[in-house]
Amino acid sequence: MGKLTVEQGSASACNAPVAENIIKVGANAWRSARADRIAFLIDGADYFDRLNEALRCAVKTIWIIGWDFNPDIYLRPDRPDETLGELLLSLAERNPDLEIRILVWAMGPVYSGKSLRLFSEKTWSTHPRIHLKFDSKHPLRGSHHQKFVCIDETIAFLGGIDVTARRWDDSRHLAVNPMRVTPEGDSYEPVHDLQAAVTGEAAAMIGDLARRRWQRATGKTVEAGEKGGPIWPESLPSELGGCDVALALTEPGFPGRKSRREAIRMTIDAMAAARRHIYIETQYLASFGIAEILERRLAEPDGPEIVVIVTRISHGFLEKIMMGNNRDRLIRRLKRADRHNRLRVLYPVVPAEDGGEQDVIIHSKLMVIDDYFLRLGSSNLNNRSEGLDTESDIAIEAVNGNCRQAIANLRNRLIAEHVEASIDAVEQALARTTSMIDTIDELNTRARGLRSLDVGKKGEISPVWGTDFVDPKKPYWPLQKFRAGVDTLTSRFLNIFT
């Protein structure tokens, strides 16, 4: 077991909590539960290493819920002796009480370029206690986007990282890394991401979410089983514990079933409550509803600083045309509102082998408000994450000094990674300047660092034509009867293979 440790937070953060609690169960959160231990895992190597340890301790249940899944990856690329699928099979064969359930969005293997044979021809997935199902019960163009693992109801990992290919990278984010390859041997770009680990009742709450998703996708109810013993990776220090963790969901509505839009409400409420700093990491920055909130905060004479770390490059035609152009228009809109010079929209780079710069893909979905509030999960700042896709985010609100230190420490660790500085240097600069922006400007002097996403103030600031169809906020109900028939056929076809 890792012992409880909390690093000192920055003195620059707001010295008083917000006047009113941000988290409100029933309004912007589904449920809240106590976590005995919490740790924040920065980048896929850190997560997959801890996941590897935790999976080997499973006794009763393993839930893997994701947008995508790939059994051919190695959780430890430095020790490529056992694939994930082989590990799961060995765990099931070794322990007759262990049930493993994996739920994958039906189109995930298609979007990620995998063949369905990847699932059908592997002996691991034919084991009677390994249950692999494809979830196709979504609105037209909607997806299952939640990304979490729950083991024995005692430990859960939730954030932006699917257990699949093209997610592993270490915090060096080298331009070329021989371990950063797909199962087919193809290299891919540096990628930055985040996942949280929680234990106690908070982990059991995420287990309840897994059963909820399973029942809605398969029609089969799985009762909560007996909890296993304590599980915590020995090499992982706990950053805080004994505090409540809220779980905010996004679920599209169906005829006869109300939608859930807690995640976007949580985001809006948190942004409105900020006093000094809003720190954001997001794959997409394309929600004009969020832009309105940030515009109002930027217009305030004494409003908070806003730092957004975002991906610059786009993949695929629609992503470039829609997400990329809407991001640029949104940034242009925010720059026009930034009368007091309190906004920075940045993307990370590392030195390339040819002497130039290599972009780092931002896949994380994080928001830190002052040193008081943290939201981490699967929700991007785009329209579909507000009401079309299924999403899950955890939120933590500081209740004591240790909690505030842990929240500030995570933000400072992230800034330090992006500008290749020590955490001490970030904390000292924050304490001296009381400004995230000044701190980044002061420390951002190396070949690896953050670059401004240069979007001029002139030009379009409204959403690209067709946004409501390509990146909709809610389902298109006139097409749902057609989609229901497609769902039925797709589910029957995919589950033949499993």
Secondary structure, DSSP 4 states (H G I P E B T S, - for coil): -PPB------TTS-SS--SS-S--BTTTBSEEEEEEEEEEEESHHHHHHHHHHHHTT-SSEEEEEES---TT--S-TTSTTS-HHHHHHHHHHH-TT-EEEEEEETTHHHHTT--THHHHT-GGGGSTTEEEEEE--S-TT--B---EEEETTTEEEEES--SSTT----TT--SS-TT-B-TTS-B---EE-EEEEEEEHHHHHHHHHHHHHHHHHHS--------------TT--B-B-SEEEEEEEEE--BTTB--EEHHHHHHHHHHHH-SSEEEEEES-B--HHHHHHHHHHHHSTT--EEEEEE-----SHHIIIIIIHHHHHHHHHHHHH-TTS-EEEEEEEEE-TTSSEEE-EE---EEEETTTEEEEES--BSSHHHHTSBEEEEEEE--SHHHHHHHHHHHHHHHHHHHT--HHHHHHHHHHH--HHHHHHHH--SSSEEEE----SSS--SPPTTHHHHS-SS--GGGHHHHHHHHHHHHHHHHHT-
